[in-house]
């Protein structure tokens, strides 16, 4: 594994110099993309560094030097580092703990990557990746910007909030986003090393964090928040010899216990109307639907729940993914031991599949029965999907509070991204299939019957659904009560999905 390198320090004067130098060199997501080009940048995203190496090798400009030093893990000449960091200098990088002297060269001791959203430019510090070290990861490894962290960031509801909790703060990625819309942020982690990296990331970017060490919700006992986000260590890991316990992905619990624990306990840390969002894996046992497990977990919590299953893997696929994740190679002895341990562990609990998805829980603002939506959304979704999730959360809450009267007495308007498709067999006068298709958000497709299609065609904000359905029933020569009863379930779904919005 090699020696574990201490995390960087947070000297405020040196951090200010580093920040200025990174900005001056255009060490940003767009700057690096332009430097590398789409092919090399895409390969680096897939953790293949050779194309990026070739694109930056022997290039003296500061940005190329910084990419090699801070992202690719190559040594750079001391003089080149001085030119790339004209105010911090190579010596300052060593004192800050982001690099070390190696003869006449300077070598990075952590991964420092540019990161951004639509309006902000940041930098995130973490441990060197396997592609930089050429070795399997240490069990104390602190992960940087990964697919899971960017997924959670994209799906998070971005409401203006007074207080937020970043549970399992890691290198601080979620906290950067929270700082754009939350007044106060608490970050927790079991790993002292992760907290050190989160502190460095926060202070480099001028973000205030209250960082606390401890397991799951223990560090915030008795506190409540408007928003809780978590990319927790949710990987289901065998408790067997030869299987390392990586802190960034394993909470030390059996099976999917970490997700169950969050579901059962996070409600005590939400203010009325507060929202918790996290990623997770859950086991699908033989003879059961994935929703069975979620109904069991949610029972008695009093929380609204919108669980979106995005993917399902079989036990072998899951074992292959996580055995490779830490840098183990197929065919290596350690890889085979880990693979076998996962298969045995799942077989012991009769697990036939492992679900992955996004969990959104809400503490109702008042006394009412909670709503539960156990959903499946595969395939790509639109950018900024968190906005659609926020709208869907509000819509489902309004439906729970208002019921059928709310649906029927509201003037609905078809959302701007909704189109209608009609399919018919050759020679038929009438369509056999009518579909409403959502262009944005979760990109839903809803099949419509004739009365619901007729209702959708007149949803322009002028009539209530009740008035429109009365006219449609008369036109179809059907009892109004029957038409209303047949349309209500689909109408409720269209509202929940954001395909119909209140005018």
C-alpha positions as CSV (number, residue, x, y, z in Angstrom):
1,X,0.0,0.0,0.0
2,X,2.9,2.4,0.7
3,X,3.1,5.0,3.5
4,X,0.0,7.0,4.3
5,X,0.7,10.7,3.6
6,X,-0.6,13.3,6.0
7,X,-3.5,15.4,4.7
8,X,-2.6,19.0,3.7
9,X,-2.6,21.8,6.3
10,X,-4.9,24.9,6.4
11,X,-2.5,27.8,6.8
12,X,-4.7,30.7,5.8
13,X,-1.9,32.8,4.2
14,X,-0.7,29.9,2.1
15,X,-4.2,29.0,1.1
16,X,-4.8,32.5,-0.1
17,X,-1.7,32.3,-2.3
18,X,-2.7,28.9,-3.7
19,X,-6.2,30.2,-4.5
20,X,-4.8,33.1,-6.4
21,X,-2.4,31.0,-8.4
22,X,-5.1,28.4,-9.3
23,X,-7.4,31.1,-10.5
24,X,-4.6,32.9,-12.5
25,X,-3.7,29.7,-14.3
26,X,-7.4,29.0,-15.2
27,X,-7.2,25.7,-13.3
28,X,-10.9,25.3,-13.7
29,X,-13.2,22.6,-15.2
30,X,-13.5,24.5,-18.4
31,X,-9.8,25.4,-18.5
32,X,-8.7,21.8,-18.0
33,X,-11.2,20.6,-20.6
34,X,-9.9,23.1,-23.2
35,X,-6.3,22.1,-22.4
36,X,-6.8,18.4,-22.7
37,X,-9.4,18.3,-25.4
38,X,-12.5,16.1,-25.3
39,X,-10.8,12.8,-25.9
40,X,-8.2,13.1,-23.1
41,X,-10.6,14.7,-20.7
42,X,-13.1,11.9,-21.3
43,X,-10.5,9.3,-20.7
44,X,-9.4,11.0,-17.5
45,X,-13.0,10.9,-16.3
46,X,-12.9,7.2,-16.9
47,X,-9.7,7.0,-14.8
48,X,-7.4,6.5,-17.8
49,X,-4.6,9.0,-17.6
50,X,-2.4,8.2,-20.6
51,X,-4.2,10.5,-23.0
52,X,-4.0,13.4,-20.5
53,X,-0.3,12.5,-20.0
54,X,0.4,12.8,-23.7
55,X,-1.6,16.0,-24.0
56,X,0.4,17.7,-21.2
57,X,3.8,16.2,-21.5
58,X,6.6,18.7,-22.2
59,X,4.2,21.6,-22.2
60,X,5.6,24.5,-20.0
61,X,2.5,26.6,-19.5
62,X,1.3,26.8,-15.9
63,X,-2.1,25.0,-16.5
64,X,-0.4,22.0,-18.0
65,X,2.1,21.9,-15.1
66,X,-0.7,22.1,-12.5
67,X,-2.7,19.3,-14.2
68,X,0.4,17.0,-14.1
69,X,1.2,17.9,-10.5
70,X,-2.3,18.0,-8.9
71,X,-4.5,15.7,-11.1
72,X,-2.3,13.2,-12.8
73,X,0.3,12.5,-10.1
74,X,3.4,13.1,-12.2
75,X,6.5,14.9,-10.8
76,X,7.2,18.2,-12.3
77,X,10.5,20.2,-12.4
78,X,10.9,22.5,-9.4
79,X,11.4,25.5,-11.6
80,X,8.3,24.7,-13.6
81,X,6.3,24.5,-10.4
82,X,7.6,27.9,-9.3
83,X,6.3,29.4,-12.6
84,X,3.0,27.6,-12.3
85,X,2.6,28.8,-8.7
86,X,4.1,32.2,-8.9
87,X,3.0,33.5,-5.5
88,X,2.8,30.2,-3.5
89,X,5.9,28.8,-5.2
90,X,7.0,25.2,-5.0
91,X,8.3,25.7,-1.4
92,X,4.9,27.0,-0.3
93,X,3.2,23.9,-1.8
94,X,5.5,21.7,0.3
95,X,4.8,23.7,3.4
96,X,1.1,23.6,2.7
97,X,1.3,19.8,2.4
98,X,0.0,19.4,-1.2
99,X,3.4,18.4,-2.6
100,X,6.8,17.1,-1.6
101,X,10.3,17.5,-2.9
102,X,11.6,14.6,-4.9
103,X,15.2,15.4,-5.9
104,X,15.0,18.4,-8.3
105,X,11.3,17.8,-8.9
106,X,8.1,18.4,-7.0
107,X,5.5,15.6,-6.7
108,X,1.9,16.1,-5.5
109,X,0.8,14.4,-2.3
110,X,-2.9,14.8,-2.7
111,X,-5.4,15.1,-5.6
112,X,-6.6,18.7,-6.1
113,X,-9.2,19.0,-8.8
114,X,-11.3,21.9,-10.2
115,X,-15.0,21.5,-9.7
116,X,-18.0,23.7,-10.6
117,X,-21.7,24.2,-10.9
118,X,-23.5,26.7,-13.2
119,X,-22.3,29.7,-11.2
120,X,-19.4,28.7,-9.0
121,X,-15.7,27.6,-9.4
122,X,-14.2,25.4,-6.7
123,X,-11.3,23.1,-6.0
124,X,-11.7,19.8,-4.1
125,X,-8.8,18.1,-2.3
126,X,-8.7,14.3,-1.6
127,X,-6.3,11.4,-1.5
128,X,-4.3,10.5,-4.6
129,X,-6.3,8.0,-6.7
130,X,-5.1,4.6,-7.8
131,X,-4.3,5.9,-11.3
132,X,-1.8,8.3,-9.7
133,X,-0.2,5.9,-7.2
134,X,-0.4,2.7,-9.2
135,X,-1.3,0.9,-6.0
136,X,-4.6,-0.3,-4.4
137,X,-6.2,2.2,-2.2
138,X,-5.5,2.5,1.6
139,X,-8.5,1.6,3.8
140,X,-8.4,5.2,5.1
141,X,-8.6,6.6,1.5
142,X,-10.6,9.8,1.2
143,X,-12.4,9.9,-2.1
144,X,-12.6,13.0,-4.3
145,X,-15.1,13.9,-7.0
146,X,-16.8,10.6,-8.0
147,X,-19.9,9.5,-9.9
148,X,-21.9,9.1,-6.7
149,X,-21.0,12.5,-5.3
150,X,-21.9,14.3,-8.6
151,X,-25.2,12.3,-8.8
152,X,-26.2,13.4,-5.3
153,X,-25.3,17.0,-6.1
154,X,-27.4,16.9,-9.3
155,X,-30.4,15.4,-7.5
156,X,-30.4,17.5,-4.3
157,X,-33.3,19.9,-3.7
158,X,-31.8,23.4,-3.6
159,X,-34.2,25.3,-1.4
160,X,-33.0,28.3,0.6
161,X,-32.4,26.8,4.1
162,X,-31.3,28.1,7.4
163,X,-29.4,24.9,8.4
164,X,-28.0,21.9,6.7
165,X,-26.2,18.7,7.6
166,X,-23.7,17.0,5.3
167,X,-23.6,13.5,6.8
168,X,-20.4,11.7,5.7
169,X,-18.8,14.9,4.5
170,X,-15.8,13.1,2.9
171,X,-13.7,15.6,1.0
172,X,-16.5,18.3,1.2
173,X,-18.1,18.1,-2.2
174,X,-21.7,18.3,-1.0
175,X,-20.9,21.1,1.4
176,X,-19.7,23.3,-1.4
177,X,-23.1,23.1,-3.0
178,X,-24.9,23.5,0.3
179,X,-23.0,26.8,0.9
180,X,-24.7,28.3,-2.1
181,X,-28.2,28.1,-0.5
182,X,-27.8,27.3,3.2
183,X,-26.9,29.7,6.0
184,X,-25.1,27.2,8.3
185,X,-23.6,23.8,7.5
186,X,-22.5,21.0,9.8
187,X,-20.3,18.3,8.3
188,X,-19.8,14.9,10.0
189,X,-17.6,11.9,9.3
190,X,-16.2,9.0,11.2
191,X,-12.8,9.6,9.5
192,X,-10.5,12.2,11.0
193,X,-8.6,12.1,7.7
194,X,-11.7,12.9,5.8
195,X,-12.5,15.8,8.1
196,X,-9.0,17.2,7.5
197,X,-9.5,17.1,3.7
198,X,-13.0,18.6,4.1
199,X,-11.5,21.5,6.2
200,X,-8.9,22.1,3.5
201,X,-11.5,22.1,0.7
202,X,-13.8,24.4,2.6
203,X,-11.1,26.9,3.6
204,X,-9.5,27.0,0.1
205,X,-13.0,27.9,-1.2
206,X,-13.9,30.3,1.5
207,X,-16.7,28.1,2.9
208,X,-17.6,28.0,6.6
209,X,-18.1,24.5,8.0
210,X,-18.8,23.2,11.5
211,X,-17.0,19.8,11.2
212,X,-17.5,17.1,13.8
213,X,-16.2,13.5,14.1
214,X,-18.5,10.6,14.8
215,X,-20.6,7.8,13.4
216,X,-23.7,8.7,11.3
217,X,-26.1,10.9,13.4
218,X,-24.2,10.7,16.7
219,X,-22.4,14.0,16.4
220,X,-25.7,16.0,15.9
221,X,-27.7,14.4,18.8
222,X,-30.6,16.6,19.7
223,X,-30.2,18.9,16.7
224,X,-32.6,19.4,13.8
225,X,-32.0,20.7,10.3
226,X,-33.9,22.0,7.3
227,X,-31.9,19.8,4.9
228,X,-29.8,16.7,5.4
229,X,-27.8,15.4,2.5
230,X,-25.6,12.3,2.6
231,X,-23.4,10.2,0.3
232,X,-23.0,7.7,3.0
233,X,-20.7,4.6,3.0
234,X,-23.5,2.5,1.6
235,X,-21.6,-0.3,-0.1
236,X,-22.8,-3.7,1.1
237,X,-19.5,-5.4,2.2
238,X,-18.9,-8.9,3.5
239,X,-17.6,-9.3,7.0
240,X,-15.0,-11.8,5.9
241,X,-11.2,-12.3,6.0
242,X,-9.5,-10.8,3.0
243,X,-12.1,-8.1,2.4
244,X,-10.8,-4.6,3.3
245,X,-13.0,-2.1,5.2
246,X,-12.7,1.1,3.2
247,X,-13.9,4.0,5.3
248,X,-15.2,6.0,2.4
249,X,-17.6,3.3,1.3
250,X,-18.2,0.9,4.3
251,X,-20.0,1.9,7.6
252,X,-19.1,-1.4,9.2
253,X,-22.7,-2.6,9.4
254,X,-24.1,-5.9,8.0
255,X,-25.8,-5.8,4.6
256,X,-27.8,-2.6,3.9
257,X,-27.9,-1.6,7.5
258,X,-26.5,1.9,7.0
259,X,-29.4,2.8,4.7
260,X,-31.9,1.3,7.1
261,X,-30.4,3.2,10.0
262,X,-30.7,6.5,8.2
263,X,-34.3,5.9,7.2
264,X,-35.3,5.0,10.8
265,X,-33.3,7.8,12.5
266,X,-33.0,10.8,10.3
267,X,-36.6,12.0,11.0
268,X,-35.5,12.9,14.5
269,X,-33.1,15.4,13.0
270,X,-35.5,17.1,10.6
271,X,-37.4,20.3,11.4
272,X,-41.1,20.3,10.3
273,X,-41.0,20.5,6.5
274,X,-37.4,19.5,6.5
275,X,-35.9,17.2,3.8
276,X,-33.3,14.5,3.9
277,X,-31.7,13.2,0.7
278,X,-29.1,10.4,0.3
279,X,-27.9,7.7,-2.0
280,X,-28.1,4.0,-1.1
281,X,-27.9,0.4,-2.0
282,X,-30.6,-2.1,-0.8
283,X,-30.9,-5.8,-0.9
284,X,-33.6,-7.5,-2.9
285,X,-34.3,-10.9,-1.2
286,X,-35.5,-14.0,-3.0
287,X,-39.3,-14.0,-3.4
288,X,-39.6,-10.3,-2.6
289,X,-40.0,-7.1,-4.5
290,X,-37.6,-4.3,-3.7
291,X,-40.5,-2.2,-2.4
292,X,-41.2,-4.7,0.4
293,X,-38.0,-3.8,2.1
294,X,-38.7,-0.1,1.9
295,X,-42.2,-0.4,3.3
296,X,-40.7,-2.3,6.2
297,X,-38.1,0.4,6.9
298,X,-40.6,3.3,6.5
299,X,-43.3,1.9,8.7
300,X,-43.7,4.0,11.8
301,X,-41.2,6.7,10.8
302,X,-44.0,9.3,10.0
303,X,-42.0,10.5,7.1
304,X,-43.0,11.3,3.5
305,X,-40.8,9.1,1.2
306,X,-39.9,9.3,-2.4
307,X,-37.5,6.5,-3.2
308,X,-36.3,6.3,-6.8
309,X,-34.6,3.0,-7.8
310,X,-32.2,3.8,-10.7
311,X,-30.5,0.5,-11.2
312,X,-30.4,-3.1,-10.1
313,X,-27.3,-5.4,-10.2
314,X,-27.1,-9.1,-9.6
315,X,-24.6,-10.3,-6.9
316,X,-21.9,-11.1,-9.4
317,X,-22.1,-7.6,-11.0
318,X,-22.0,-6.0,-7.6
319,X,-19.0,-8.0,-6.5
320,X,-17.1,-7.2,-9.7
321,X,-17.8,-3.4,-9.3
322,X,-16.6,-3.1,-5.7
323,X,-13.7,-5.5,-6.0
324,X,-12.3,-3.3,-8.8
325,X,-13.2,0.0,-7.1
326,X,-10.3,-0.1,-4.8
327,X,-7.8,-0.8,-7.5
328,X,-7.7,-4.6,-7.4
329,X,-7.1,-6.3,-10.8
330,X,-9.1,-9.1,-12.3
331,X,-7.4,-12.4,-11.8
332,X,-5.3,-11.2,-8.8
333,X,-5.5,-13.3,-5.7
334,X,-7.0,-10.5,-3.6
335,X,-9.6,-9.8,-6.3
336,X,-10.7,-13.5,-6.3
337,X,-10.9,-13.6,-2.5
338,X,-13.1,-10.5,-2.4
339,X,-15.3,-11.7,-5.3
340,X,-16.0,-15.1,-3.6
341,X,-16.7,-13.4,-0.2
342,X,-19.4,-11.2,-1.8
343,X,-21.1,-14.1,-3.5
344,X,-21.1,-16.1,-0.3
345,X,-22.4,-13.2,1.8
346,X,-25.3,-12.5,-0.6
347,X,-26.1,-16.2,-0.8
348,X,-26.3,-16.4,3.0
349,X,-29.1,-13.8,3.0
350,X,-30.8,-15.0,-0.1
351,X,-30.1,-11.8,-2.0
352,X,-30.9,-12.0,-5.7
353,X,-30.4,-8.3,-6.6
354,X,-29.0,-5.1,-5.2
355,X,-30.9,-1.9,-5.9
356,X,-29.3,1.6,-6.2
357,X,-31.1,4.8,-6.1
358,X,-31.9,8.2,-4.6
359,X,-33.9,8.6,-1.4
360,X,-35.8,11.7,-0.5
361,X,-37.5,11.9,2.9
362,X,-39.6,14.7,4.3
363,X,-40.9,15.4,7.8
364,X,-44.5,16.7,7.3
365,X,-45.0,20.3,8.4
366,X,-48.3,19.4,10.2
367,X,-50.4,16.5,11.3
368,X,-51.4,14.2,8.4
369,X,-50.7,10.7,7.1
370,X,-47.3,10.6,5.3
371,X,-47.2,9.8,1.6
372,X,-45.0,7.1,0.1
373,X,-43.9,6.9,-3.6
374,X,-41.6,3.9,-4.3
375,X,-40.6,4.7,-7.9
376,X,-38.4,3.3,-10.7
377,X,-36.7,5.7,-13.1
378,X,-34.1,4.1,-15.4
379,X,-32.2,5.8,-18.1
380,X,-31.0,9.4,-18.5
381,X,-32.7,12.3,-16.8
382,X,-32.5,16.0,-17.6
383,X,-29.8,18.3,-16.3
384,X,-30.6,20.1,-13.0
385,X,-32.9,17.2,-12.0
386,X,-32.9,18.5,-8.5
387,X,-35.3,21.2,-9.6
388,X,-37.7,18.6,-10.9
389,X,-37.4,16.6,-7.6
390,X,-38.2,19.8,-5.6
391,X,-41.3,20.4,-7.8
392,X,-42.3,16.8,-7.4
393,X,-41.9,16.9,-3.7
394,X,-44.1,19.9,-3.4
395,X,-46.7,18.4,-5.8
396,X,-46.9,15.1,-3.8
397,X,-47.2,17.1,-0.6
398,X,-50.1,19.2,-2.0
399,X,-51.8,16.0,-3.2
400,X,-51.5,14.4,0.2
401,X,-52.9,17.5,1.9
402,X,-55.7,18.3,-0.6
403,X,-56.8,14.9,-1.9
404,X,-59.3,14.6,-4.7
405,X,-60.8,18.0,-4.0
406,X,-57.5,19.6,-4.7
407,X,-57.1,17.7,-8.0
408,X,-60.7,18.5,-9.2
409,X,-60.9,22.1,-8.1
410,X,-57.6,23.4,-9.4
411,X,-57.1,25.0,-12.8
412,X,-54.3,22.9,-14.4
413,X,-52.0,23.9,-17.2
414,X,-49.9,21.5,-19.2
415,X,-46.2,22.0,-18.5
416,X,-44.2,23.5,-21.3
417,X,-42.0,20.4,-21.9
418,X,-44.9,18.0,-22.3
419,X,-45.8,16.7,-25.8
420,X,-48.4,14.2,-26.9
421,X,-47.9,11.2,-29.2
422,X,-50.6,9.2,-30.9
423,X,-50.0,5.8,-32.5
424,X,-52.5,3.9,-34.6
425,X,-52.5,0.8,-36.7
426,X,-52.6,1.3,-40.5
427,X,-56.2,1.9,-41.6
428,X,-57.5,2.7,-38.1
429,X,-59.4,5.9,-37.7
430,X,-58.6,6.3,-34.0
431,X,-55.3,6.0,-32.2
432,X,-54.7,2.8,-30.2
433,X,-52.0,4.4,-28.0
434,X,-51.9,7.9,-26.7
435,X,-48.8,9.0,-24.8
436,X,-47.9,12.1,-22.8
437,X,-44.1,12.6,-22.9
438,X,-42.1,14.8,-20.6
439,X,-39.0,16.4,-22.2
440,X,-37.3,17.6,-19.0
441,X,-37.1,16.4,-15.4
442,X,-37.3,12.7,-15.0
443,X,-38.5,12.3,-18.6
444,X,-41.7,10.5,-17.8
445,X,-44.0,8.8,-20.3
446,X,-47.6,8.4,-19.3
447,X,-50.2,6.4,-21.3
448,X,-53.5,8.1,-21.6
449,X,-57.0,6.8,-22.1
450,X,-59.5,8.9,-24.2
451,X,-61.1,10.9,-21.3
452,X,-57.6,11.8,-19.8
453,X,-56.3,12.8,-23.2
454,X,-59.3,15.0,-23.7
455,X,-58.7,16.6,-20.3
456,X,-55.0,17.2,-21.1
457,X,-56.0,18.9,-24.3
458,X,-58.0,21.6,-22.4
459,X,-55.7,22.1,-19.5
460,X,-54.7,25.7,-20.3
461,X,-55.5,27.2,-16.9
462,X,-59.0,28.3,-17.7
463,X,-61.2,25.5,-16.3
464,X,-60.9,23.5,-13.2
465,X,-60.5,19.7,-13.7
466,X,-64.0,19.2,-12.3
467,X,-65.6,21.5,-14.9
468,X,-63.6,20.1,-17.7
469,X,-64.4,16.5,-16.8
470,X,-68.1,17.3,-16.6
471,X,-68.0,18.6,-20.2
472,X,-66.0,15.6,-21.3
473,X,-68.5,13.2,-19.7
474,X,-71.3,14.9,-21.5
475,X,-69.4,14.7,-24.8
476,X,-68.7,11.0,-24.3
477,X,-72.2,10.3,-23.1
478,X,-70.9,8.7,-20.0
479,X,-71.9,9.2,-16.3
480,X,-69.8,12.1,-14.9
481,X,-68.9,10.1,-11.7
482,X,-67.5,7.2,-13.8
483,X,-65.4,9.5,-15.9
484,X,-64.0,11.3,-12.8
485,X,-63.2,8.0,-11.1
486,X,-61.4,6.6,-14.2
487,X,-59.4,9.8,-14.7
488,X,-58.4,10.6,-11.1
489,X,-55.5,8.1,-10.8
490,X,-53.8,9.2,-14.0
491,X,-54.5,12.9,-13.2
492,X,-52.8,12.5,-9.8
493,X,-49.8,11.0,-11.5
494,X,-49.5,13.8,-14.1
495,X,-49.6,16.3,-11.3
496,X,-47.1,14.4,-9.2
497,X,-44.7,14.1,-12.2
498,X,-45.0,17.9,-12.9
499,X,-46.6,17.3,-16.3
500,X,-49.6,19.4,-15.1
501,X,-48.9,22.4,-13.0
502,X,-51.3,24.7,-11.0
503,X,-52.0,27.9,-12.9
